[in-house]
């Protein structure tokens, strides 16, 4: 019962933030699109290959929204951590790769000059542990994609 109440409060909070964010104008550099040629995960949610838009929700630089441009039903709202401000030459999305599975790990914004880091999902941590338990080194590979 308590869990249901917390989930309802969280859902209401996200909807409220989303409504406020869409009503306000986007700051320059807070929205980018990228063609992603492989299926990938954000948290526990899996997305198909395609063109995606990543944007900030409101004034909070840690709260982001990702959505498939062609299939609006593929969307998620997620929190990130902010790495220190630094010079970034090009906006990019950084993925961790385990075999055929890709996980969104970082979003680097040239215009804002920040790197946003996503927390590893339970699924990604589980895959890393499974490879280690088989005495194999994780096949972790970073894949960078240019974002517009």
C-alpha positions in Angstrom: 0.0 0.0 0.0 2.8 2.4 1.0 4.7 1.6 -2.2 1.6 2.3 -4.3 1.2 5.7 -2.7 4.9 6.5 -3.3 4.6 5.5 -6.9 1.5 7.6 -7.4 3.2 10.7 -5.8 6.3 10.1 -8.0 4.2 9.8 -11.2 2.2 13.0 -10.3 5.5 14.8 -9.6 6.9 13.8 -13.0 3.7 14.7 -14.8 3.7 18.1 -13.1 7.3 18.8 -14.0 6.7 17.7 -17.6 3.8 20.0 -17.9 5.7 23.0 -16.6 8.7 22.1 -18.7 6.8 22.0 -22.0 5.1 25.2 -21.2 8.4 27.0 -20.8 10.8 27.9 -23.7 13.8 25.7 -24.2 17.2 27.3 -23.4 19.7 27.2 -26.3 21.7 24.0 -26.2 19.3 22.1 -23.9 17.9 20.0 -26.7 19.8 17.7 -29.1 19.0 14.9 -31.6 21.1 11.9 -32.6 20.7 9.0 -35.0 21.3 5.9 -32.9 21.9 2.8 -35.1 21.4 0.2 -32.4 18.9 -0.8 -29.7 19.9 0.6 -26.3 18.8 0.9 -22.7 18.2 3.9 -20.5 17.8 2.6 -17.0 15.7 -0.5 -17.2 13.9 0.6 -20.4 14.9 -0.6 -23.9 14.7 1.6 -27.0 14.9 0.6 -30.6 17.4 2.1 -33.1 16.3 5.4 -34.5 16.5 9.2 -34.2 16.1 10.4 -30.7 15.7 13.8 -29.1 17.2 14.4 -25.7 16.2 17.6 -23.8 16.2 19.2 -20.4 12.9 19.4 -18.5 12.7 22.9 -17.1 15.5 24.6 -15.2 16.9 21.5 -13.6 19.9 20.4 -15.6 19.8 16.9 -14.1 16.2 16.0 -15.2 16.2 14.9 -18.9 13.7 13.5 -21.4 14.6 11.1 -24.2 12.1 10.4 -27.0 12.1 8.6 -30.4 11.3 11.2 -33.0 9.4 8.8 -35.2 7.7 6.7 -32.5 6.6 9.1 -29.6 5.7 6.1 -27.5 9.4 5.4 -26.9 10.2 7.9 -24.3 11.6 8.2 -20.8 12.3 10.8 -18.1 15.5 10.2 -16.1 17.8 11.8 -13.6 21.5 12.3 -14.2 24.5 13.5 -12.2 26.5 16.5 -13.4 30.2 16.3 -13.9 32.3 19.4 -13.5 32.0 22.1 -16.1 34.6 21.7 -18.8 35.3 22.5 -22.4 33.4 20.1 -24.7 34.2 20.3 -28.4 31.1 18.4 -29.6 27.8 17.3 -28.1 27.8 13.5 -27.9 26.0 10.5 -26.4 28.3 8.0 -24.8 27.2 4.3 -24.5 28.6 1.4 -22.6 28.6 -1.9 -24.6 28.4 -5.4 -23.2 28.3 -7.8 -26.1 25.2 -6.7 -28.1 23.7 -4.6 -25.3 24.2 -0.9 -25.2 23.5 1.3 -22.2 23.4 5.1 -22.3 26.1 6.3 -19.9 26.8 10.0 -20.5 25.4 13.0 -22.3 27.9 15.7 -23.2 26.5 19.1 -24.1 28.8 21.4 -26.0 26.5 24.3 -25.5 26.1 24.0 -21.8 29.7 22.8 -21.2 28.6 19.9 -19.0 28.7 16.2 -18.9 25.7 14.4 -17.5 26.3 10.9 -16.1 23.6 8.3 -15.8 23.7 5.8 -12.9 24.2 2.2 -14.0 21.0 0.3 -14.1 20.4 -2.9 -12.2 20.5 -4.7 -15.6 23.9 -3.3 -16.5 25.3 -4.1 -13.1 23.9 -7.6 -13.4 25.6 -8.1 -16.8 28.9 -6.9 -15.5 28.7 -9.3 -12.5 27.7 -12.2 -14.8 30.7 -11.7 -17.0 33.0 -11.4 -14.0 31.6 -14.6 -12.5 32.4 -16.5 -15.7 36.1 -15.3 -15.3 35.7 -13.1 -18.3 36.7 -9.5 -18.5 33.6 -7.3 -19.2 33.5 -6.4 -22.9 32.9 -2.8 -22.0 33.3 -0.5 -25.0 32.4 3.1 -25.3 30.6 4.2 -28.4 30.4 7.9 -29.1 27.8 9.4 -31.4 27.6 13.0 -32.7 24.5 14.8 -31.6 23.1 17.9 -33.3 
